[in-house]
Amino acid sequence: MIEVRDLTKHFGSTQAVDGVSFDIKNGEILGFLGPNGAGKTTTMRVITCYLPPSGGTVTVDGLDVRTNSLAIRTRIGYLPESAPLYADMNVVDYLLFVAEVRLIPAGERRRAVRHAIDVCGLGGELSKNVGQLSSGFRQRVGLAQAIVHDPPILILDEPTRGLDPNQIVQIRGLIKELGRQKTVVLSTHILSEVQAMCDRVLIIDRGKIKFDGSKEDLSYGMSGKERVFVELRAGGDPVAHLRGLADVEAVNVVSREDGGIVRLHIDAPRGRDVRALIFGAAVQHGWTLLEMRRETVSLEDVFRQLTTNAA
Amino acid sequence: MQNVWPIFKKEMRAYFASPVAYIVITVFLLICGWFFSTSLFVVGQASLRNLFQIIPFVLTFFVPAITMRLVSEEKKSGTFELLSTMPVTDHGVILGKYLAALALLGIAIGCTLTYAFTVSGLGKIDAGVTLAGYIGLFLLGAGYVAIGVLASSLTENQIIAFIVSFLIIFALSLVDKVLMFVPVKLASVFEYLSAEYHFNNIARGVLDTRDLVYYASLIVLGLYFSARALQRRF
């Protein structure tokens, strides 16, 4: 359980994080979303005890980052942006070093390292120096060092940065797998990543939280409505009839064409499916239904709305 | 503090897995050996006095060379961020790195013990003076390494780390050589600040607490401010 309350962090006169509050529950996969420079990395660095907060409190399992930093560090596995690793060590030596610094007892170190290597699929690269690895494998070594001490919390800063599409799919699979037992916080500015991996989304922009909710909440967008797109051919005016249906809140005409073709957006409260009613109305009035689909607002649209509105 | 050991080991491995350690030790021994042997037969005495005069000078650039990358490289490559989110204190990191550089220095200085054996084959060598000389050298080196670690903690740039530590060390070794230009009242202060003045005291065979306190405070202050420098993060 991570609790962030009114967190602020400034560097000189630059306000990187400005009064951010949120909770992360155990077992959650939280996506930290925001444009570059929004304060994602800074927030993560405060949680991992790399940077002290300028104001506010951050606690991990009830321990404060200011007073109990060493105890918190043992509970967290961290992969910083661009996976900085010691280039002149080979994979096994590096992971053994991390295991030792992570206070794993000498007798269990080899087993812990072997486990991390297996989970991250590093078997073929063991004797190579970290500096010689491709960026995909470097990222895996970065993940392996984050999980070697089996921490309950994983904090991953842009884990798929700089990877090719195949590697992205693999790393995402790996993170999802790890997320079954662990609390995972990952930052990204790629929206599809959030859709693929996260339970919950936090959008941060210019140091402030713009959105906090489930991924479904996000895709319902700002309006929070269920929207159905309908294209039909009708003799008279179908709009009035459709407005009369139960649950229908609004009917907007998108466009009209010759021959009585109308395209409409029909809004209903969230969780209500009005498609059967629309179909019934079409049958009743003899309209020809050419197309009907549920509209989901794309994450991209919502994200752009949230982060470009000066608020 | 239990994490000093793995960091020490890692730094030792970094020295010896790359050519760094071999190159600096070779260069160190070449320079010391050259100056030692050229004058040995001219003087014609079975003593290492010569060596104890040349090594402090060699250390002014040898120590910066072995300490310059210790912290600055971690800062530059970002590995420090990862290291500092592991359960280690900044003091532990600094101490581990300091001890590794000191060990490398000890190995280099230890290699010159062969000169002592060579000379003792040629004539009777004063074991007490030789031992005192080596104790002095080790303390002098330990103080210099602390300065080198501090310089390395202050910057991300290894070249700057080298130059800054070289300047500080050079200044400390030089102050007792400019005493004649200094007002009489200040002379004793300058003398006390001089690293080589205390070394010469010890090398003469006098283990005075004043000299020990000098080196101890050099080490403690150097390491303390190094750890402070690490806490300032951006």
Chai-1 contact restraints between the chains, C-beta under 6 A:
chainA,res_idxA,chainB,res_idxB,connection_type,confidence,min_distance_angstrom,max_distance_angstrom,comment,restraint_id
A,T48,B,T85,contact,1.0,0.0,6.0,A-B,restraint_1
A,Y50,B,E81,contact,1.0,0.0,6.0,A-B,restraint_2
A,Y50,B,S84,contact,1.0,0.0,6.0,A-B,restraint_3
A,Y50,B,T85,contact,1.0,0.0,6.0,A-B,restraint_4
A,L51,B,R233,contact,1.0,0.0,6.0,A-B,restraint_5
A,L70,B,P87,contact,1.0,0.0,6.0,A-B,restraint_6
A,R73,B,T85,contact,1.0,0.0,6.0,A-B,restraint_7
A,R73,B,P87,contact,1.0,0.0,6.0,A-B,restraint_8
A,T74,B,P87,contact,1.0,0.0,6.0,A-B,restraint_9
A,Y78,B,T85,contact,1.0,0.0,6.0,A-B,restraint_10
A,P80,B,E81,contact,1.0,0.0,6.0,A-B,restraint_11
A,P80,B,L82,contact,1.0,0.0,6.0,A-B,restraint_12
A,P84,B,S77,contact,1.0,0.0,6.0,A-B,restraint_13
A,P84,B,G78,contact,1.0,0.0,6.0,A-B,restraint_14
A,P84,B,T79,contact,1.0,0.0,6.0,A-B,restraint_15
A,P84,B,L82,contact,1.0,0.0,6.0,A-B,restraint_16
A,Y86,B,T79,contact,1.0,0.0,6.0,A-B,restraint_17
A,F97,B,K10,contact,1.0,0.0,6.0,A-B,restraint_18
A,E100,B,P6,contact,1.0,0.0,6.0,A-B,restraint_19
A,V101,B,N3,contact,1.0,0.0,6.0,A-B,restraint_20
A,V101,B,P6,contact,1.0,0.0,6.0,A-B,restraint_21
A,V101,B,M86,contact,1.0,0.0,6.0,A-B,restraint_22
A,V101,B,V88,contact,1.0,0.0,6.0,A-B,restraint_23
A,R102,B,M86,contact,1.0,0.0,6.0,A-B,restraint_24
A,L103,B,P87,contact,1.0,0.0,6.0,A-B,restraint_25
